[in-house]
Amino acid sequence: MVLDRNIPWSRIVVEGAAIVASILLAFWIDAWWNDKQQHEAEQVVLQNLLDDLRDKQELLIEMTRFSQAIVESAETLLRVAAGSEDKPGNETMDRLIGDTWWNSNEALWDSAPMNLLVAGGNLSLVSNPRLVQELAALQVSISRVRNHYGNDEKFHQEVMTPFMISHANMAQISASMQHRPGDPENTLSFPDLGTTEAYDHGDLLSSVEFQNLLIAKIERHLDILDIGHPGVEQHLIEVIPMLEEELKK
């Protein structure tokens, strides 16, 4: 007896091709889905980062005015102390001294989106290598400006405030503060401490120690204005348009 050994090769080939095609299709769908999820995750991260950096851009403008006003008040007091400018009235004198008592706050530069990406080691979420490079550079600049703010904050807490408490009428100076330095549109509200502006702080200006404190205060804010802020500003100018372009994809 002769066995029928006719093998249906055409059907086997078709079925095999169908199996291979289905496997490849499954791989393609899985890769497409992963890419889609990664793209969506990237878009969320970049949008949060863009919103935060736009806020930082506004903060930069605001804090530049703040530091400039402190420097201007300190320089005015030094000119009065040197006799190159007439002594102002008590209220103006107190306000100028009060301006120099303000300090920077490094916590203003906290950025959860930047920390998530850079400090958290998640820059791999960003697909654009040039953007990754710029974000890393921006993080370095923010760290530098935080350091300058921290120096001013430490100086305020450890040096300026103890001196002022010992040598000035702080209730009277607080009463003279009508607004934050560089922000005249927003009026401050301090509790009424019953001050009558009876204390003349003119003698404070004759103190060499106070003059040195004013010089040190100016130096710290010039570091912010001449080094810290320009570095952050330049990187923000680079990064924000890049983020906007990435979000259009």
C-alpha positions in Angstrom: 0.0 0.0 0.0 1.4 3.4 -0.9 0.8 6.3 1.7 -0.4 9.6 0.4 2.5 11.8 1.1 1.2 14.9 -0.7 1.9 17.8 1.7 -0.2 21.0 1.4 2.8 23.4 1.3 0.9 26.3 0.1 -1.5 26.2 3.0 1.3 25.7 5.5 3.2 28.7 4.1 0.1 30.9 4.2 -0.7 29.9 7.8 2.9 30.4 8.9 3.0 33.8 7.3 -0.2 34.7 9.1 1.3 33.6 12.4 4.5 35.6 11.8 2.4 38.6 10.7 0.2 38.4 13.8 3.3 38.3 16.1 5.0 41.2 14.3 1.7 43.2 14.5 1.5 42.5 18.2 5.0 43.7 18.7 4.3 46.8 16.6 1.1 47.6 18.6 3.0 47.1 21.9 5.8 49.4 20.7 3.3 52.0 19.4 1.4 51.9 22.7 4.6 52.3 24.7 5.8 55.2 22.5 2.3 56.8 22.9 2.4 56.5 26.7 5.9 57.9 26.9 5.0 60.8 24.6 2.0 61.6 26.7 4.1 61.4 29.9 6.7 63.6 28.3 4.1 66.2 27.3 2.6 66.3 30.8 6.1 66.8 32.4 7.1 69.5 29.8 3.8 71.4 30.3 4.3 71.4 34.1 7.9 72.5 33.6 6.9 75.3 31.1 4.2 76.7 33.5 6.8 76.7 36.4 9.5 78.4 34.3 7.1 81.1 33.1 6.4 81.8 36.8 10.2 81.9 37.4 10.5 84.4 34.6 8.0 86.6 36.4 9.7 86.0 39.7 13.0 87.1 38.1 11.6 90.5 37.1 10.0 91.0 40.5 13.1 90.0 42.5 15.4 92.1 40.3 13.3 95.2 41.3 13.5 94.1 44.9 17.3 93.8 44.9 17.8 97.0 43.0 15.6 98.9 45.5 17.6 97.5 48.4 20.9 98.5 46.8 19.6 102.0 46.0 18.4 102.5 49.6 21.7 101.3 51.1 23.7 103.5 48.7 21.6 106.5 49.6 22.3 105.9 53.3 26.0 105.7 52.7 25.9 109.0 50.8 24.1 110.6 53.7 26.6 109.1 56.1 29.5 110.5 53.9 27.8 113.9 53.8 27.5 113.9 50.0 23.7 113.9 50.3 21.4 115.9 52.7 20.0 114.0 55.6 16.4 113.1 55.0 13.5 113.4 57.5 13.1 110.8 60.1 10.3 109.0 58.3 12.3 108.7 55.1 15.4 107.7 57.0 13.5 104.9 58.8 12.1 103.7 55.5 15.6 103.6 53.9 16.9 101.6 56.8 13.9 99.4 56.7 14.6 98.6 53.0 18.1 97.3 53.9 16.6 95.0 56.5 14.8 92.9 54.0 16.4 89.8 52.7 16.2 87.3 49.8 14.5 83.9 50.3 16.2 81.0 48.4 13.0 78.9 48.8 11.4 81.1 46.1 13.5 79.2 43.5 12.2 75.7 44.5 10.9 74.0 41.4 9.2 70.6 41.7 9.2 70.0 37.9 12.9 70.8 37.6 13.7 68.6 40.6 11.7 65.7 39.1 13.7 65.9 35.9 17.2 66.9 36.8 17.8 66.2 40.5 15.5 63.1 40.3 17.5 61.7 37.4 14.5 61.6 35.1 15.9 63.6 32.2 15.4 60.4 30.1 11.7 61.5 29.9 12.8 64.3 27.6 13.5 63.1 24.0 15.2 66.2 22.7 18.9 66.0 23.6 19.5 69.7 23.2 16.6 70.5 25.5 18.1 68.0 28.0 21.4 69.9 27.8 19.8 73.3 28.3 17.7 72.0 31.3 20.8 70.7 33.0 22.5 74.1 32.5 19.4 75.9 33.8 19.4 73.8 36.9 23.0 74.8 37.5 22.2 78.5 37.2 19.2 78.1 39.5 21.5 76.4 42.1 23.9 79.4 41.8 21.2 82.0 42.3 19.8 80.0 45.3 23.3 80.1 46.8 23.4 83.9 46.4 20.0 84.2 48.0 21.1 81.9 50.8 24.1 84.1 51.5 21.9 87.1 51.8 19.4 85.2 54.0 22.1 84.0 56.3 23.6 87.5 56.5 20.2 88.8 57.4 19.5 86.3 60.2 23.0 86.1 61.7 24.4 89.6 61.3 21.9 92.3 60.2 19.0 91.5 62.4 21.0 91.1 65.7 22.7 94.4 65.0 19.4 96.2 64.2 17.7 94.8 67.3 20.5 96.1 69.4 21.0 99.5 67.8 17.7 100.6 66.3 14.1 101.2 67.2 12.6 98.3 65.3 9.0 99.2 66.0 9.5 102.6 64.5 11.3 101.2 61.5 8.6 98.6 60.9 6.0 101.4 61.1 7.8 103.2 58.2 7.5 100.2 55.9 4.7 101.0 53.5 5.7 98.5 50.9 8.3 95.9 50.0 11.4 97.3 48.3 10.7 97.6 44.6 7.0 97.0 44.9 5.3 100.3 45.7 1.9 99.2 44.4 1.3 96.7 47.2 0.8 98.3 50.5 2.0 96.4 53.6 0.0 96.2 56.8 1.9 96.1 60.1 0.3 96.0 63.5 0.1 99.4 65.3 2.9 99.3 67.9 2.2 102.8 69.2 5.3 104.4 67.7 5.6 108.1 67.5 8.8 108.4 65.4 10.6 110.0 68.4 13.9 108.1 67.8 16.3 109.7 65.4 18.3 107.1 63.6 20.8 109.6 62.2 23.3 108.5 64.8 23.1 105.0 63.4 24.6 106.2 60.1 27.7 107.5 61.9 28.4 104.0 63.1 31.2 102.5 61.1 29.8 99.0 61.9 26.5 99.9 60.3 28.1 101.4 57.3 30.1 98.2 56.8 26.9 96.2 57.1 25.4 98.4 54.4 28.4 97.7 52.1 28.1 94.0 52.8 24.4 94.1 52.0 25.1 95.9 48.7 27.7 93.3 47.8 25.3 90.4 48.3 22.6 92.0 46.2 25.0 93.0 43.5 26.0 89.3 43.3 22.4 88.5 42.8 21.9 91.3 40.2 25.2 90.9 38.3 25.8 87.2 38.5 22.8 85.2 39.7 19.9 86.7 37.8 21.6 87.2 34.4 22.6 83.5 34.4 19.1 82.3 35.1 17.6 84.8 32.7 19.8 83.7 29.8 18.9 80.0 30.2 15.2 80.8 30.6 15.3 82.7 27.3 16.7 79.5 25.7 14.6 76.9 27.4 11.1 78.4 27.3 10.8 78.6 23.5 12.3 75.1 23.2 9.6 73.7 25.6 6.9 75.5 23.6 8.1 74.0 20.4 8.3 70.5 21.9 4.7 70.8 23.2 3.5 71.5 19.6 4.7 68.0 18.4 
